[in-house]
Amino acid sequence: MEDIVNDRQGRTDEDVPREHSVLAEQRSLLNLAYRMLGSLADAQDAVQEGYARWYGLSAEQQEAITSPGAWLNTVVSRVCLDLLGSARARRERYVGEWLPEPVPDAVEWHGGGAGDPRDPADRITLDESVDMAFLVILDSMTPAERVAFLLHDVFRFPFPEIAEIVGRTPAACRQLASSARRRIKDARPAAVPAAERAGVVREFKRAWELKDIGALIEVLDPSATAVADGGGRATASVIPIEGGEQIARYLVALAQRAGALALLERTVNGQPGLVAIDEGVTVAVYAFDIAEHRVQRLWVIRNPEKLRNWA
């Protein structure tokens, strides 16, 4: 983004307010792209491509665009749609399970892009639309379904605008969003208060640190599932682990082999989670799906490429 943002040659003083308004879209574009792609690195690439296309226009072409923000949203959405299509081919070559890239809370953010890593433009706004469970469900959708749902239900785009982005009729986009909505309703448990989530994660952490299989079994739902993403770059189970007892035994065996790892309570995609630190380096981020005071699903991100924004 830095080379594009710093391209100022040939611009007059009258262009400055308009250019500032264009650059002010960066954070909202990044938030949109991250939710569409589940990868901060890919989202940053999509936003950079959007700005590259804007600055590739002549001054006359830019002046003819009445709403640069709307134009950028449309372009970045189309870039994301293309990336989602190509991502399916890339996933076939991915080692093990693929999970969305986790993002920390703003106060724990360490960034990885150009400039000051604390720049708000480099952050993702945390709400229920970046909850790991939500992103995992989104990843099971078709690209068109995902884009139509996010643009309408999360970002409040009207269906005629979505139709231009997706290349379908407004009625078809309405059906895509409706189908996605049903998937989410069927797959997501009832909302759990943050305090309860934090309490369950704390119980899980305590039991794991004590290597107490019985206590872990108590906090894990009998039908719980654990999914790990190492991407072939870090040791991780390449298939999901099914069942609370099996997960508990696996975690205790892992703790016995790993040695002195520090487990820290942190916000992961807006929800209570854990971060594993080994000699000052983040080696894993844990996200949880909680229901009925037990862990229903555990997601473990170990791929170091997805941990760049964690201390």
TORKOLDREN-693825 format. One record per residue (C-alpha): y, x, z. Coordinates in steps of 0.02 Angstrom, whole numbers, plus 50000, padded with zeros to 5 digits. Layout:
YXZ...
***
This chain:
500005000050000501195014350038501395020149856501815002349802502984998649946503895014949919504195011749734506055007949734506685016749578507765006449461508104992549587509884986749622510654980849786510454962849728508584965449720508444970949903508394953649989507134947249862506084962949880506104961450069505484943550055504084949549940503564963250061503654950950206502144942050130501024956950165500354951050332499984933250277499124939850121498044951650224497564937450340497074926650191496084940550106495154945650264494544927950294493984926650113493094943450107492554947250286493044965350258494704972850309494524987150186494194975150041495604963850101496824978450098496244982749922496494964649866498264964249938498664981049859498064974349691499184959149713500714970049744500234981549601500254966649483501934960749552502744977749528501934978849357503024964249300504694967349216506294962549309506464947549194504694941749230504974943349418506604933649407505694919549316504524917249466505384904949583504214908349730503564926349738502574922049895501634908049809501354919249658500634933149767499514920849861498814914649697498524932049628497714938749787496614923249800495994926049622495674944449660494664939149814493684926649711493214940449589492754952149731491654938949811490714937249648490404955949633489984957249819488354948049791487754962049677488314975249801487384966549942485754968549849485964987349869486564986450050485354993750177484834980350303485904965550354487734964150304488964957550434490844954650424491944969050481492504965850662494334966550709495054969850883496414960950978498194966550937498374976551099496744985751060497154988450875497125006150811497335003550625496735014250482498015012150345499585021350297501075021750413501155016650594499455009150641500364997250759501324989350616501044970550629500764969850441499144979550468498454966950593497404951550576497984936050669496564930650781496084912350787494514901950765494514905750578494034923950614492724920050746491174930150696490094914450693491344906350574491404921550459489504922650453489404904350398490754907550267489734921950200488284910050163489374899550046489644901649861491264910949817492084895149749491564884949901492234897950021493894900049931494184881249911493804877950094494874892050163496354888650051496364870050093495754868650273496444884950344497944889150235498424871250185498494873849997498514857449898496984854649788497954855649623498484873549667496714877849723496054871149558497134883649462496444897949567494614892849563494614886749383493954869449422494694852049434495584846449594494174833749621492864847549608493834858349730493924843749851492034842249842491824860949870492904860450026491994845050090490304853450065490914868950159491594858050299489884849850322489034866850328490184872750465489994856750565488084857850555487974876350595489244878650734488904873550915490194864351018491704874751068491464884651229492964888851341493494907151334493194909451521491394903551504491114914751353491804929651449490684925751597489104925251491489574941551403489874949551574488164943851635487384950851476488294967451500487774968951682485954965151645485914977351500486724991351601485424988651738484044988351605483464972151687482344963351561482174947851671484054945751689484304948351502482994935151464483934923151578485584925551486484784924851312484254908251238482364907951207482714905351021484124918151012484354929250859485054946950852485694953850688486244972050667487254980150528487044998950510487334999450323486125014150309487415024950399486865021650577485225017150660484974998350666483584985750646483524981150461482844963850499483464950850627482594950750796482024933250845481774926651021482644930051186481224940051263480994950851108482864954451103482894958751289481454971051273482234978851118483914981051205483154988951360482125001051253483715005151157484685008451318483325020051381483415030251220485295030051201485735038051368487475036651444488405024451333489955015951403490014997151374491774989951375492284971751374493424969051225494064955151115493054954550953493754943050818494674932950948493174930651065492474940251215491344954351155490774971851195491104989151125489915003851150490745020951170489835037451156490875052751204492485043951159491865037250992491515018850959489715017650899489454998850903490374982350920489474967050988489974949150949489184933851029488874915550994488774906351160488114888851196487474880651355487914896251454486734907151353486854919151207486254910151052486654923850927487084942250945487904952050804487914971050814489034980950697488554999350690489095004250515490455017350552491445011850399491714995050487492235003050652493765012850592494995001550684494155003650853494535018050971
***
